[in-house]
Amino acid sequence: MSQNSKTGYIYKIAVSAIMIALSTVLSMVKVWQMPMGGSITLLSMLPVCMIGILFGTATAVLPCVLYGAIQMMLDGVFGWGLTAGTLVGSIVFDYLLAFGLLCLSGLFRSKGDVGIIAGVAIAVFARFCSHLVSGSIFFQSFDIFNNPFLYSVAYNGTYMLPELVITVLGAFALAKLGVYKRVNALGARFSK
């Protein structure tokens, strides 16, 4: 491995760590808290989505899953008194997979601002779908509609739709401000 590739690798790790930390702090700024998990936050998904935008989907998988694990610990999922099956389902679908899917933000990063917005929208929608599966299968005992799917759409949509809008608007603002280009230019200087 050449010195340039080592420096580029270290740069990606450092930026990813900063973005995970920033997302974690922003996740604590809650605009609205749902009674059984989930909240509308101050752009908490945007920094981890930036990992995918800056470095690509494959590079963002591990940091996004790690962010999900951190969220799981902060939410105290092990203290909820869930059955073993519901706990495992929640760990996988509400945390590791749901937040891991935020790596999809980098899908269309080469298509400019429109690609960035589309990638972020797809990533957040994919996270919603993961929560939808979890709510439909593992949390159906909380169903008030007698339809687990409808219950899950209503519950998760209540906070995920505003989160999607806020995150897409934040990604758009950063694109218009040229933030992604400046961070990529900085990374290119480290790789020389």
N, CA, C and O of each residue as an XYZ file, in Angstrom:
768
protein
N       0.847     -1.171      0.000
C       0.000      0.000      0.000
C       0.893      1.235      0.000
O       1.791      1.368      0.831
N       0.634      2.129     -0.940
C       1.449      3.333     -1.051
C       1.092      4.316      0.061
O       0.053      4.207      0.712
N       1.985      5.269      0.250
C       1.763      6.292      1.275
C       0.509      7.094      0.979
O      -0.236      7.439      1.896
N       0.259      7.401     -0.321
C      -0.927      8.172     -0.694
C      -2.209      7.422     -0.372
O      -3.166      8.014      0.128
N      -2.236      6.110     -0.656
C      -3.457      5.357     -0.378
C      -3.670      5.207      1.132
O      -4.807      5.197      1.603
N      -2.560      5.089      1.897
C      -2.688      5.038      3.358
C      -3.268      6.344      3.886
O      -4.149      6.335      4.746
N      -2.775      7.465      3.372
C      -3.258      8.769      3.807
C      -4.724      8.943      3.437
O      -5.500      9.465      4.237
N      -5.117      8.516      2.242
C      -6.511      8.604      1.817
C      -7.410      7.743      2.689
O      -8.522      8.145      3.034
N      -6.929      6.564      3.043
C      -7.684      5.654      3.909
C      -7.864      6.265      5.293
O      -8.958      6.220      5.855
N      -6.806      6.830      5.838
C      -6.876      7.467      7.153
C      -7.824      8.666      7.100
O      -8.582      8.897      8.042
N      -7.785      9.425      6.009
C      -8.680     10.561      5.844
C     -10.144     10.101      5.880
O     -10.972     10.729      6.541
N     -10.463      9.018      5.179
C     -11.832      8.500      5.157
C     -12.269      8.035      6.544
O     -13.409      8.272      6.945
N     -11.384      7.384      7.268
C     -11.713      6.937      8.628
C     -11.963      8.145      9.530
O     -12.924      8.162     10.300
N     -11.100      9.152      9.432
C     -11.237     10.340     10.287
C     -12.533     11.088      9.989
O     -13.262     11.469     10.905
N     -12.814     11.294      8.709
C     -14.044     12.006      8.340
C     -15.264     11.194      8.772
O     -16.233     11.754      9.284
N     -15.220      9.888      8.568
C     -16.347      9.033      8.971
C     -16.575      9.105     10.475
O     -17.717      9.187     10.926
N     -15.503      9.075     11.251
C     -15.629      9.163     12.713
C     -16.237     10.498     13.132
O     -17.076     10.551     14.032
N     -15.813     11.568     12.481
C     -16.363     12.891     12.787
C     -17.849     12.935     12.437
O     -18.649     13.481     13.196
N     -18.217     12.368     11.301
C     -19.618     12.381     10.872
C     -20.495     11.529     11.799
O     -21.623     11.912     12.111
N     -19.982     10.385     12.235
C     -20.733      9.558     13.192
C     -20.929     10.329     14.499
O     -22.024     10.331     15.064
N     -19.876     10.980     14.976
C     -19.982     11.755     16.219
C     -20.975     12.904     16.062
O     -21.781     13.158     16.957
N     -20.916     13.594     14.931
C     -21.832     14.709     14.690
C     -23.283     14.217     14.612
O     -24.183     14.838     15.178
N     -23.504     13.109     13.913
C     -24.851     12.538     13.844
C     -25.353     12.142     15.224
O     -26.524     12.340     15.546
N     -24.468     11.585     16.033
C     -24.851     11.161     17.383
C     -25.273     12.359     18.226
O     -26.285     12.303     18.923
N     -24.510     13.428     18.165
C     -24.854     14.634     18.925
C     -26.168     15.220     18.407
O     -27.033     15.590     19.201
N     -26.326     15.307     17.090
C     -27.559     15.860     16.516
C     -28.780     14.995     16.832
O     -29.899     15.502     16.910
N     -28.566     13.689     17.013
C     -29.695     12.809     17.341
C     -30.251     13.101     18.730
O     -31.371     12.701     19.050
N     -29.484     13.785     19.540
C     -29.941     14.134     20.885
C     -30.745     15.432     20.903
O     -31.368     15.771     21.909
N     -30.727     16.159     19.775
C     -31.525     17.375     19.648
C     -32.848     16.961     19.007
O     -32.973     16.913     17.783
N     -33.824     16.666     19.851
C     -35.098     16.104     19.386
C     -36.159     17.187     19.314
O     -36.459     17.862     20.298
N     -36.716     17.332     18.124
C     -37.810     18.258     17.905
C     -39.117     17.623     18.384
O     -39.980     18.296     18.947
N     -39.247     16.312     18.149
C     -40.443     15.553     18.542
C     -40.024     14.141     18.886
O     -39.270     13.524     18.133
N     -40.488     13.617     19.996
C     -40.167     12.262     20.446
C     -41.425     11.407     20.405
O     -42.444     11.773     20.992
N     -41.363     10.278     19.722
C     -42.494      9.349     19.674
C     -42.518      8.528     20.966
O     -41.467      8.319     21.571
N     -43.693      8.057     21.402
C     -43.795      7.377     22.700
C     -43.076      6.024     22.772
O     -42.615      5.639     23.847
N     -42.970      5.296     21.658
C     -42.329      3.971     21.689
C     -41.111      3.913     20.770
O     -40.871      2.898     20.116
N     -40.365      4.973     20.722
C     -39.162      5.010     19.905
C     -39.381      5.780     18.625
O     -40.487      5.816     18.086
N     -38.317      6.395     18.144
C     -38.373      7.223     16.955
C     -38.556      8.671     17.336
O     -39.239      8.988     18.310
N     -37.940      9.553     16.560
C     -38.049     10.979     16.852
C     -37.705     11.794     15.613
O     -37.069     11.309     14.678
N     -38.142     13.034     15.638
C     -37.746     14.004     14.630
C     -36.590     14.772     15.248
O     -36.726     15.352     16.325
N     -35.460     14.775     14.568
C     -34.250     15.377     15.119
C     -33.766     16.524     14.235
O     -34.326     16.798     13.174
N     -32.747     17.160     14.690
C     -32.138     18.262     13.957
C     -31.067     17.716     13.005
O     -29.876     17.775     13.310
N     -31.487     17.192     11.869
C     -30.583     16.734     10.801
C     -29.626     15.617     11.232
O     -28.498     15.556     10.744
N     -30.055     14.743     12.127
C     -29.127     13.742     12.652
C     -28.659     12.731     11.607
O     -27.576     12.167     11.758
N     -29.430     12.487     10.566
C     -29.011     11.510      9.556
C     -28.081     12.113      8.505
O     -27.355     11.383      7.830
N     -28.097     13.421      8.362
C     -27.320     14.049      7.288
C     -25.813     13.785      7.368
O     -25.217     13.442      6.347
N     -25.168     13.929      8.531
C     -23.728     13.662      8.554
C     -23.355     12.229      8.130
O     -22.386     12.049      7.392
N     -24.102     11.209      8.580
C     -23.759      9.848      8.142
C     -24.107      9.646      6.676
O     -23.444      8.874      5.984
N     -25.145     10.335      6.193
C     -25.427     10.277      4.755
C     -24.279     10.897      3.956
O     -23.985     10.467      2.841
N     -23.636     11.907      4.534
C     -22.501     12.539      3.848
C     -21.352     11.566      3.615
O     -20.595     11.732      2.659
N     -21.210     10.573      4.454
C     -20.153      9.574      4.250
C     -20.374      8.878      2.911
O     -19.430      8.708      2.138
N     -21.607      8.476      2.631
C     -21.924      7.858      1.348
C     -21.735      8.820      0.197
O     -21.222      8.442     -0.857
N     -22.150     10.072      0.391
C     -22.021     11.087     -0.659
C     -20.552     11.347     -0.970
O     -20.177     11.460     -2.137
N     -19.728     11.442      0.050
C     -18.321     11.773     -0.135
C     -17.482     10.603     -0.635
O     -16.625     10.779     -1.501
N     -17.723      9.411     -0.093
C     -16.822      8.297     -0.348
C     -17.453      7.119     -1.074
O     -16.745      6.191     -1.465
N     -18.755      7.136     -1.261
C     -19.426      6.043     -1.953
C     -20.147      5.114     -1.008
O     -19.874      5.067      0.192
N     -21.069      4.381     -1.581
C     -21.940      3.498     -0.811
C     -21.162      2.417     -0.071
O     -21.410      2.172      1.110
N     -20.235      1.777     -0.747
C     -19.496      0.659     -0.131
C     -18.698      1.127      1.091
O     -18.659      0.437      2.109
N     -18.071      2.284      0.989
C     -17.285      2.807      2.100
C     -18.175      3.205      3.274
O     -17.741      3.167      4.425
N     -19.425      3.588      2.983
C     -20.324      4.085      4.028
C     -21.042      2.984      4.797
O     -21.629      3.263      5.843
N     -21.016      1.745      4.317
C     -21.779      0.674      4.981
C     -21.367      0.528      6.443
O     -22.218      0.630      7.327
N     -20.120      0.298      6.714
C     -19.661      0.065      8.088
C     -19.915      1.258      9.004
O     -20.429      1.063     10.106
N     -19.578      2.489      8.600
C     -19.876      3.619      9.493
C     -21.373      3.779      9.778
O     -21.750      4.132     10.895
N     -22.221      3.528      8.792
C     -23.664      3.663      9.006
C     -24.180      2.585      9.959
O     -25.019      2.869     10.814
N     -23.691      1.359      9.821
C     -24.079      0.286     10.749
C     -23.572      0.607     12.156
O     -24.278      0.387     13.140
N     -22.360      1.122     12.244
C     -21.804      1.521     13.543
C     -22.665      2.610     14.180
O     -22.922      2.577     15.383
N     -23.105      3.565     13.382
C     -23.995      4.609     13.895
C     -25.292      3.990     14.419
O     -25.808      4.416     15.452
N     -25.815      2.998     13.721
C     -27.016      2.292     14.189
C     -26.782      1.613     15.528
O     -27.649      1.636     16.401
N     -25.614      1.009     15.691
C     -25.285      0.353     16.969
C     -25.199      1.376     18.097
O     -25.634      1.109     19.217
N     -24.642      2.535     17.801
C     -24.559      3.598     18.811
C     -25.967      4.061     19.191
O     -26.262      4.257     20.370
N     -26.833      4.235     18.192
C     -28.210      4.642     18.470
C     -28.932      3.597     19.325
O     -29.709      3.935     20.219
N     -28.661      2.333     19.034
C     -29.275      1.248     19.800
C     -28.870      1.349     21.276
O     -29.708      1.187     22.163
N     -27.615      1.610     21.531
C     -27.142      1.725     22.910
C     -27.728      2.965     23.587
O     -28.118      2.910     24.754
N     -27.791      4.072     22.863
C     -28.343      5.306     23.441
C     -29.833      5.178     23.739
O     -30.328      5.745     24.713
N     -30.546      4.432     22.900
C     -31.986      4.256     23.101
C     -32.297      3.248     24.204
O     -33.435      3.173     24.669
N     -31.305      2.477     24.623
C     -31.504      1.519     25.704
C     -32.429      0.370     25.342
O     -33.250     -0.050     26.157
N     -32.302     -0.139     24.129
C     -33.192     -1.191     23.641
C     -33.185     -2.431     24.527
O     -34.181     -3.153     24.570
N     -32.110     -2.691     25.219
C     -32.028     -3.887     26.063
C     -32.840     -3.754     27.352
O     -33.096     -4.747     28.033
N     -33.238     -2.544     27.680
C     -34.034     -2.331     28.887
C     -35.526     -2.217     28.620
O     -36.289     -1.884     29.527
N     -35.955     -2.486     27.396
C     -37.362     -2.320     27.046
C     -38.228     -3.485     27.493
O     -39.454     -3.372     27.475
N     -37.633     -4.598     27.892
C     -38.404     -5.762     28.313
C     -39.055     -6.506     27.162
O     -40.140     -7.067     27.314
N     -38.401     -6.512     26.017
C     -38.936     -7.194     24.843
C     -38.674     -8.693     24.923
O     -37.735     -9.133     25.586
N     -39.512     -9.473     24.244
C     -39.239    -10.905     24.131
C     -37.971    -11.077     23.293
O     -37.549    -10.153     22.597
N     -37.376    -12.249     23.365
C     -36.117    -12.497     22.643
C     -36.283    -12.262     21.144
O     -35.432    -11.628     20.519
N     -37.363    -12.763     20.566
C     -37.587    -12.596     19.132
C     -37.790    -11.146     18.738
O     -37.254    -10.691     17.727
N     -38.563    -10.420     19.532
C     -38.803     -9.004     19.249
C     -37.526     -8.200     19.433
O     -37.266     -7.273     18.666
N     -36.730     -8.537     20.429
C     -35.464     -7.845     20.664
C     -34.524     -8.036     19.481
O     -33.952     -7.066     18.985
N     -34.359     -9.269     19.025
C     -33.483     -9.532     17.876
C     -34.008     -8.812     16.633
O     -33.242     -8.197     15.891
N     -35.333     -8.895     16.413
C     -35.924     -8.206     15.276
C     -35.700     -6.709     15.337
O     -35.398     -6.081     14.323
N     -35.846     -6.137     16.519
C     -35.629     -4.708     16.680
C     -34.168     -4.329     16.453
O     -33.878     -3.331     15.794
N     -33.259     -5.118     16.994
C     -31.832     -4.840     16.794
C     -31.499     -4.829     15.310
O     -30.819     -3.926     14.823
N     -31.984     -5.843     14.593
C     -31.656     -5.958     13.165
C     -32.375     -4.892     12.347
O     -31.731     -4.133     11.623
N     -33.715     -4.825     12.453
C     -34.490     -3.984     11.547
C     -34.623     -2.529     11.989
O     -34.766     -1.649     11.139
N     -34.581     -2.249     13.286
C     -34.726     -0.868     13.745
C     -33.397     -0.151     13.933
O     -33.362      1.074     14.054
N     -32.313     -0.900     13.958
C     -31.032     -0.258     14.186
C     -29.993     -0.610     13.134
O     -29.647      0.236     12.310
N     -29.491     -1.829     13.141
C     -28.365     -2.158     12.267
C     -28.715     -2.010     10.788
O     -27.993     -1.347     10.044
N     -29.810     -2.618     10.363
C     -30.200     -2.512      8.952
C     -30.734     -1.118      8.636
O     -30.351     -0.516      7.633
N     -31.623     -0.603      9.496
C     -32.241      0.701      9.226
C     -31.187      1.796      9.042
O     -31.225      2.534      8.058
N     -30.269      1.900      9.964
C     -29.249      2.938      9.846
C     -28.179      2.550      8.829
O     -27.593      3.419      8.183
N     -27.922      1.258      8.687
C     -26.979      0.800      7.666
C     -27.413      1.191      6.266
O     -26.574      1.462      5.406
N     -28.721      1.223      6.031
C     -29.240      1.590      4.713
C     -28.989      3.054      4.359
O     -29.153      3.443      3.203
N     -28.599      3.855      5.321
C     -28.267      5.253      5.021
C     -27.050      5.354      4.103
O     -26.806      6.406      3.512
N     -26.294      4.276      3.981
C     -25.158      4.266      3.055
C     -25.616      4.462      1.610
O     -24.824      4.862      0.757
N     -26.894      4.181      1.333
C     -27.426      4.335     -0.025
C     -27.420      5.778     -0.495
O     -27.673      6.047     -1.669
N     -27.135      6.704      0.400
C     -27.067      8.122      0.031
C     -26.026      8.381     -1.059
O     -26.106      9.385     -1.766
N     -25.070      7.497     -1.195
C     -24.031      7.686     -2.196
C     -24.323      7.049     -3.546
O     -23.465      7.054     -4.429
N     -25.514      6.505     -3.716
C     -25.844      5.797     -4.961
C     -25.648      6.636     -6.214
O     -25.088      6.159     -7.201
N     -26.098      7.861     -6.181
C     -26.069      8.705     -7.387
C     -25.185      9.931     -7.209
O     -25.429     10.969     -7.825
N     -24.174      9.818     -6.385
C     -23.337     10.978     -6.064
C     -22.616     11.557     -7.266
O     -22.272     12.739     -7.270
N     -22.381     10.739     -8.293
C     -21.697     11.228     -9.492
C     -22.617     12.054    -10.391
O     -22.159     12.614    -11.387
N     -23.888     12.137    -10.059
C     -24.870     12.868    -10.873
C     -25.080     14.298    -10.389
O     -26.046     14.945    -10.792
N     -24.212     14.792     -9.550
C     -24.314     16.171     -9.089
C     -25.342     16.358     -7.987
O     -25.673     15.421     -7.260
N     -25.843     17.586     -7.875
C     -26.772     17.933     -6.797
C     -28.049     17.102     -6.842
O     -28.547     16.676     -5.799
N     -28.581     16.869     -8.037
C     -29.807     16.076     -8.166
C     -29.549     14.646     -7.687
O     -30.400     14.059     -7.018
N     -28.399     14.085     -8.017
C     -28.040     12.749     -7.563
C     -27.876     12.665     -6.062
O     -28.249     11.670     -5.440
N     -27.314     13.716     -5.480
C     -27.146     13.764     -4.024
C     -28.509     13.774     -3.340
O     -28.741     13.026     -2.390
N     -29.402     14.619     -3.825
C     -30.741     14.710     -3.241
C     -31.475     13.377     -3.403
O     -32.106     12.898     -2.461
N     -31.393     12.782     -4.587
C     -32.062     11.496     -4.831
C     -31.488     10.406     -3.933
O     -32.235      9.607     -3.368
N     -30.167     10.371     -3.799
C     -29.523      9.364     -2.954
C     -29.943      9.486     -1.502
O     -30.227      8.482     -0.848
N     -29.984     10.706     -0.995
C     -30.387     10.926      0.399
C     -31.850     10.527      0.585
O     -32.197      9.882      1.574
N     -32.709     10.909     -0.361
C     -34.132     10.562     -0.261
C     -34.322      9.046     -0.271
O     -35.113      8.517      0.510
N     -33.607      8.349     -1.145
C     -33.707      6.885     -1.213
C     -33.193      6.259      0.081
O     -33.794      5.315      0.595
N     -32.087      6.779      0.606
C     -31.508      6.226      1.838
C     -32.480      6.364      3.013
O     -32.683      5.411      3.765
N     -33.074      7.536      3.172
C     -33.993      7.750      4.295
C     -35.270      6.934      4.087
O     -35.827      6.398      5.045
N     -35.733      6.838      2.836
C     -36.918      6.016      2.564
C     -36.619      4.543      2.852
O     -37.475      3.831      3.377
N     -35.424      4.086      2.516
C     -35.042      2.698      2.811
C     -35.026      2.457      4.318
O     -35.427      1.392      4.786
N     -34.564      3.449      5.072
C     -34.602      3.324      6.541
C     -36.050      3.195      7.011
O     -36.355      2.358      7.861
N     -36.940      4.019      6.463
C     -38.365      3.923      6.801
C     -38.895      2.526      6.514
O     -39.634      1.962      7.321
N     -38.520      1.962      5.362
C     -38.997      0.617      4.996
C     -38.527     -0.433      5.998
O     -39.266     -1.367      6.308
N     -37.316     -0.290      6.503
C     -36.810     -1.224      7.503
C     -37.623     -1.129      8.794
O     -37.962     -2.147      9.396
N     -37.933      0.092      9.212
C     -38.787      0.282     10.395
C     -40.196     -0.248     10.133
O     -40.843     -0.785     11.033
N     -40.657     -0.095      8.915
C     -41.985     -0.585      8.532
C     -42.073     -2.098      8.692
O     -43.060     -2.617      9.215
N     -41.043     -2.801      8.244
C     -40.993     -4.259      8.407
C     -40.985     -4.623      9.888
O     -41.720     -5.513     10.317
N     -40.163     -3.941     10.658
C     -40.078     -4.216     12.089
C     -41.424     -4.006     12.777
O     -41.875     -4.853     13.549
N     -42.056     -2.877     12.493
C     -43.339     -2.590     13.123
C     -44.423     -3.568     12.724
O     -45.267     -3.935     13.541
N     -44.404     -3.993     11.463
C     -45.430     -4.920     10.965
C     -45.278     -6.318     11.540
O     -46.268     -7.005     11.794
N     -44.032     -6.735     11.745
C     -43.780     -8.110     12.184
C     -43.579     -8.212     13.693
O     -44.233     -9.015     14.357
N     -42.686     -7.408     14.226
C     -42.251     -7.590     15.603
C     -43.039     -6.782     16.635
O     -43.053     -7.137     17.814
N     -43.693     -5.702     16.207
C     -44.407     -4.857     17.156
C     -45.909     -4.833     16.886
O     -46.596     -3.876     17.242
N     -46.407     -5.880     16.261
C     -47.833     -5.911     15.943
C     -48.721     -5.981     17.180
O     -49.913     -5.690     17.090
N     -48.181     -6.354     18.314
C     -49.001     -6.404     19.532
C     -49.423     -5.000     19.985
O     -50.352     -4.857     20.780
N     -48.732     -3.958     19.475
C     -49.092     -2.583     19.811
C     -50.122     -2.014     18.833
O     -50.547     -0.867     18.970
N     -50.518     -2.818     17.848
C     -51.406     -2.412     16.762
C     -52.754     -1.925     17.296
O     -53.452     -2.655     17.999
N     -53.106     -0.701     16.960
C     -54.407     -0.157     17.371
C     -55.410     -0.153     16.218
O     -56.583      0.160     16.423
N     -54.960     -0.499     15.003
C     -55.825     -0.471     13.827
C     -56.326     -1.853     13.416
O     -57.138     -1.964     12.498
N     -55.861     -2.894     14.076
C     -56.147     -4.276     13.664
C     -55.559     -4.586     12.299
O     -56.039     -5.471     11.591
N     -54.528     -3.858     11.939
C     -53.813     -4.055     10.690
C     -52.358     -3.676     10.949
O     -52.020     -2.493     10.915
N     -51.488     -4.657     11.206
C     -50.103     -4.342     11.581
C     -49.363     -3.469     10.560
O     -48.562     -2.615     10.940
N     -49.630     -3.682      9.272
C     -48.965     -2.888      8.241
C     -49.403     -1.427      8.323
O     -48.568     -0.523      8.310
N     -50.703     -1.203      8.408
C     -51.228      0.159      8.496
C     -50.734      0.846      9.766
O     -50.374      2.023      9.744
N     -50.720      0.107     10.865
C     -50.204      0.651     12.118
C     -48.742      1.079     11.954
O     -48.354      2.167     12.379
N     -47.942      0.217     11.336
C     -46.527      0.511     11.173
C     -46.302      1.706     10.248
O     -45.425      2.533     10.501
N     -47.093      1.796      9.175
C     -46.992      2.951      8.264
C     -47.323      4.230      9.028
O     -46.594      5.218      8.937
N     -48.429      4.209      9.785
C     -48.854      5.403     10.520
C     -47.832      5.804     11.583
O     -47.454      6.971     11.682
N     -47.390      4.829     12.376
C     -46.464      5.143     13.462
C     -45.119      5.642     12.916
O     -44.655      6.721     13.284
N     -44.503      4.852     12.040
C     -43.179      5.213     11.539
C     -43.223      6.402     10.591
O     -42.272      7.181     10.531
N     -44.316      6.550      9.851
C     -44.440      7.697      8.959
C     -44.554      9.013      9.702
O     -44.166     10.060      9.185
N     -45.085      8.961     10.917
C     -45.259     10.168     11.725
C     -43.938     10.884     11.976
O     -43.894     12.115     11.996
N     -42.873     10.134     12.166
C     -41.583     10.791     12.386
C     -40.633     10.667     11.193
O     -39.779     11.532     10.995
N     -40.770      9.601     10.394
C     -39.829      9.424      9.290
C     -40.101     10.362      8.107
O     -39.159     10.775      7.431
N     -41.358     10.702      7.847
C     -41.648     11.641      6.759
C     -41.052     13.020      7.047
O     -40.389     13.582      6.176
N     -41.267     13.585      8.241
C     -40.595     14.859      8.537
C     -39.063     14.725      8.522
O     -38.367     15.630      8.063
N     -38.545     13.603      9.020
C     -37.089     13.390      8.982
C     -36.582     13.374      7.542
O     -35.530     13.941      7.249
N     -37.326     12.727      6.641
C     -36.947     12.674      5.224
C     -36.897     14.082      4.648
O     -35.924     14.453      3.991
N     -37.941     14.866      4.891
C     -37.994     16.227      4.352
C     -36.848     17.074      4.901
O     -36.162     17.761      4.145
N     -36.646     17.024      6.210
C     -35.582     17.817      6.841
C     -34.211     17.412      6.310
O     -33.385     18.273      6.008
N     -33.965     16.109      6.195
C     -32.653     15.624      5.742
C     -32.411     15.987      4.282
O     -31.305     16.393      3.924
N     -33.425     15.848      3.434
C     -33.269     16.207      2.017
C     -33.020     17.707      1.880
O     -32.171     18.121      1.090
N     -33.746     18.520      2.634
C     -33.516     19.965      2.582
C     -32.103     20.325      3.063
O     -31.452     21.201      2.492
N     -31.640     19.647      4.108
C     -30.278     19.879      4.584
C     -29.239     19.473      3.551
O     -28.255     20.185      3.348
N     -29.447     18.336      2.895
C     -28.519     17.883      1.854
C     -28.506     18.851      0.684
O     -27.451     19.134      0.117
N     -29.682     19.362      0.320
C     -29.789     20.346     -0.759
C     -29.033     21.622     -0.403
O     -28.298     22.166     -1.227
N     -29.218     22.099      0.837
C     -28.528     23.317      1.275
C     -27.013     23.143      1.232
O     -26.294     24.031      0.775
N     -26.530     21.990      1.711
C     -25.087     21.743      1.681
C     -24.564     21.660      0.249
O     -23.463     22.127     -0.041
N     -25.348     21.070     -0.636
C     -24.945     20.986     -2.050
C     -24.849     22.384     -2.647
O     -23.881     22.701     -3.337
N     -25.844     23.217     -2.386
C     -25.849     24.581     -2.928
C     -24.715     25.426     -2.351
O     -24.206     26.325     -3.021
N     -24.323     25.144     -1.126
C     -23.210     25.870     -0.508
C     -21.845     25.345     -0.956
O     -20.817     25.941     -0.636
N     -21.831     24.236     -1.694
C     -20.582     23.670     -2.189
C     -19.795     22.892     -1.152
O     -18.596     22.675     -1.327
N     -20.434     22.474     -0.089
C     -19.741     21.782      1.003
C     -19.128     20.469      0.525
O     -17.983     20.169      0.862
N     -19.870     19.682     -0.254
C     -19.365     18.377     -0.706
C     -18.119     18.543     -1.573
O     -17.165     17.775     -1.453
N     -18.133     19.544     -2.443
C     -16.981     19.789     -3.317
C     -15.761     20.210     -2.510
O     -14.640     19.793     -2.801
N     -15.986     21.040     -1.494
C     -14.852     21.491     -0.668
C     -14.265     20.348      0.148
O     -13.045     20.243      0.273
N     -15.118     19.491      0.704
C     -14.620     18.353      1.479
C     -13.879     17.378      0.565
O     -12.840     16.841      0.951
N     -14.400     17.145     -0.640
C     -13.707     16.271     -1.597
C     -12.375     16.863     -2.027
O     -11.400     16.130     -2.194
N     -12.317     18.192     -2.210
C     -11.060     18.851     -2.578
C     -10.042     18.705     -1.450
O      -8.857     18.489     -1.702
N     -10.499     18.823     -0.222
C      -9.613     18.649      0.924
C      -9.075     17.219      0.955
O      -7.887     17.001      1.192
N      -9.954     16.249      0.714
C      -9.537     14.843      0.677
C      -8.526     14.579     -0.415
O      -7.593     13.799     -0.223
N      -8.695     15.218     -1.556
C      -7.748     15.050     -2.662
C      -6.377     15.602     -2.283
O      -5.355     15.050     -2.692
N      -6.344     16.671     -1.514
C      -5.044     17.216     -1.059
C      -4.341     16.241     -0.135
O      -3.116     16.133     -0.184
N      -5.083     15.523      0.712
C      -4.488     14.541      1.627
C      -3.982     13.326      0.884
O      -3.068     12.650      1.357
N      -4.560     13.032     -0.272
C      -4.175     11.835     -1.014
C      -2.972     12.061     -1.896
O      -2.448     11.111     -2.479
N      -2.519     13.303     -2.010
C      -1.355     13.612     -2.877
C      -0.064     13.308     -2.175
O       1.010     13.504     -2.745
